[in-house]
């Protein structure tokens, strides 16, 4: 029991560190995209992020061979190609704070997918949180408007959906046996970076401007966002139930919204603000329920 509690505390600290790194990164990437295309930036951060992790494995003299290649490939396509690609693409024309909130509908997709796939049922007040979240999503997307939904919003939601798919994939891999988190993170990032690099070479975009800010932003994304934060996320997801781990990401969009408001001067419309409040409130409710259930189960 003592070892279990220590593992859970470590996982919660990992979520907190991840939230700080990823939360402010929405502002960093939004500003960095003034100097490079979305796919150029995504490919660079992912390729060099994976190389950093491989270097770390070499320093530890670990076996570099990938394990369970088909599932690791799927994880990379969902986590890196899908989530990173869609989220960065959404930031090109979308507001940083709003994009962060839409991507972080991920926990609700996790809950819906975990029910039939992992047998983690939705119960009680969790349904209220799901209803609040999708009401907020509808208010932001405004599907009833004749003009339609801006592409950036759709890309952000797809980023959250593919991220949720990667969380479910990782839980399935965990059930199959033990895994080395560093090796898995490195290989999934490498596999996912390959399609991003192909797209970056294929899609016309302005040349990269290697300004001091862009270079610093890329370095932050390579070391902290791509490598360290993904390690923290997979560590937390390995130790916690999929739903609880997803809910633990609540602080990230809050940090993103506040940072974008203070640094970028973003002011969402009244309807967008209502939608964001509904989604964040639903995340807060689910976080509370997850913590309460865990405490009850520990007694």
N, C-alpha and C positions, 0 to 999 in steps of 0.2 A: 504493500500500500504506500510506503514511504517513497519508493522509487517511482511509483505511478504519479504521486502528487508532485514530485520534483520534475518529472517529465512534462506534466501539464503546466506547471509554473513556467518552465523554460519555453513552452510553446506559446504561452500568453505574452511573455516578454518578446519573443520573436515577432508576434503580431504587432506589438507596439512599435518596435523598431522599423518593421516594414511599413507601417502606417505613416511614420514620420518621413521616411525616404520617398515613398510613392506619393504622399499627399502634396508635398511642395513641388514635386517633379512636374505636375501639370502646368505650373507657371513656367518652369524652366524650359520644357519642351515647346510650349506655345511661343515663347520668345525665340527659341532656337530655330523654329520653322520659318522665321524670316530670312534665314540664311541657307536653307536647304529644303528639298522636297521631303514629303512624309516618308516615302519608301527608301530614299537615300539614307535618311536619319535612322529609320528603323533597322535597315540592313546593317549599317555601321555599328550601331550600339549592340546588336545581337551577335554579329560575327566576332567582334572584339571582346564582348562579354563572355562568350563561350571560350575564347582563347585564354582569357584570364583564369577561368576555372580549370582548364586543362593544364595550365602552368602550375596552378595550385596542386593539382593531382600529381604532377611530376615531382614537385618539391616534396610531397609526402610519399613518393615512390609507390604510388598505387597503380593497380592495373588500369590501363586506359581503355580496354575493350568494353564496348557497350553491352548491356544485358537486356534481354527481352526487347530486341530491336523493333519488332512491329508495334508494340505498345509505346515504346519510347518515341518512335516516329510519329505516332498519332498524338502523343502528348505535345511534341514539338510543333506540329501543325496547328494544334488548338491554342497552346499557350503563347508561342512566339509568332508564328505566321498570322494566326487569326487575331488573338487578343491584342498583341502589340501593334500589328499592322492596322487593324481597324481603328484602334484607339488613337494612334498617331494621325491617321488619315482624317479622323473626325476633328482633330485639333486644328487642322489646316484652315478650316473655315468656321469652326464652332468655338464658342466661348469655353475657356478652360474649366471654370467652375461647373457649368452645366454639363459638359462632357464628362467630367469626373463623376457626377451624380448618376448619369445615365449608364456609364460603364459599371458602376457599382450597384446596378440592379442584379449583378452576378449572383449574390446570395439567394435571391428568389428563384432564379433559374436553377441553382444548385438544389434547392429544396424540391422543386418540381421534378427534376431529373433523378434525385436520390430516392424518391418514393418508389417508382417502378424498378429502378436499376439496383439500388442498394438496400431496399426495404426499410428506409428511414421515413416513416410515415409523418404526414403533416397532421398536427393535433391541436384542438382547442383554439387558444388565442393566436396561434400561428396563422390560422386562416384569416383573422382580422388583419394581421400584418401584411399578408399577401394581397388582400383586397386593397389596403391603403397604398401599397407599393404600385400596384397596377393602375389604380386611380391616378396616382401622381404621374406615372408614365404616360397615361392617356392625356392628361392635362398638358404635359410638356410637348408631346408629339402632335397633338391637335389633329387627329385623323379626319375630323369632320370638316376641316377647312378645305374649300375648293382648290386652294393653291398647293395643297399637298404638304408633305413633311420634308424639310430640308435634308439633304443627303447626310450632313454631318451628324444629325440626330440618329438616323438609321445606322450609320457606321458605329456610333458610340454604343448603341444597344447590341449590335452584333459583336462588338468587342466584349461586352459583358456576357453574352450568351456563349461565345467560344471559350471564354475564361472558365465559365461554369462547367462546360464540357471537359476541360482539362482537369478540373478538380475531381470530377467523377472518375475520369480515367486513372488519376493517381490513386484514388481510394481502391479501385479495382486491382491495380498493381500491388498495392500494400497488402491486400488480402491474399495475393498469390505467394507472398514471402517477403523476407527482408530486402532492403535496397540501400544502396549507398547514395545519399542525397546529393553529394557534390557531383559524383559521376553522372547521375541521372539528370541533374540540372544542366550540366555542361553539354551532354549529348542532346537533350531535347532542344536546347537553345541553338545548338549547331544545326540540327536537322531542320528546325523552324526557320533559321536564318537563310538557308539556301533558297527557298522560294522567294523570300523577300529580296534577296540579291538579284535574282532573275527578273523580278518585277521592276526593281530599281534600274536595271540596265535596259529594260524593254520600254518603260514608260518615259516619254520625253519630260524633262524637267530642267529648270535653270541650273547652271553649274553651282556647286557648293562654294559658299563664301567662307573661307577659313579665318573668320574674325576671332579675336581673343574670347569673346563671349561664346561663340559657337564651339570652339575648341574645349573650353571649360565645361560647357553643358554636355558635350559628347563624352568627356572624361567622366563626369558625374554619372551619366547614364550607363557607361560601360562598367565602371567599378561598383557603384552603389545600386543603381536601379536594376540593371540587368543581372549582375552576379550576386551581390550580397542580399538584396531584397528578395530575389527569387529563392535563394537558399533559405531565408527566414520563412517565406511563405510555405515552401514544401516541408520544412521542419514542422511548422505548426499544423499543417494539414495531415502529416503523418501521425501526429499524436492526438489530434482532436477529431470528433465526429465531423463529417463534411459540413453539415448545417451550421454547427457551432463555429467552426473555423471561418466559414463564409461570413457569419454575423460579426466575427471579431474584426473585420475590416472596416467597421463603421467609421472610425476616426479618419480614415484616409480621404473620403470625399468631403468631410467637414473641413479638414485642413486645406484641401484643394479649393473649396468655395471661398473660405476666408482669405487665403493667400491671393486668389485671383481678384477678389474685391479690393484688397489693400494695395496690391502691387500693380495690377492691370486696370483697375478702375471699372471692373465689370459690374453692370447693374442689370440683373435679369428683369424681364417684364413681370407684372403682377401674376399672370397665369403661370409663368415659368417658376416664379418664387413659390407659388402654392404647390406646384408639382414637386419641387425640390424638397419642400418641408414635409410633404406626405411621404416621400420615399425615405428621407432621413429619419422621420418619426417611426416608420415601419422597421427600419434597420435597428433603431434604438430598442423598440419593443422586442424584436427577435433576439437581440443581444441579451436583454434582461431575462427573457425566457430561457435562453441557452445556459446562462450562468446559474439561474435558479434550479433548473433541472439537474445540472451537474452537481450542485451542492446537495440536492436531495438524494441523488444516487450515491453520493460519497458517505452519507450518514449511515 
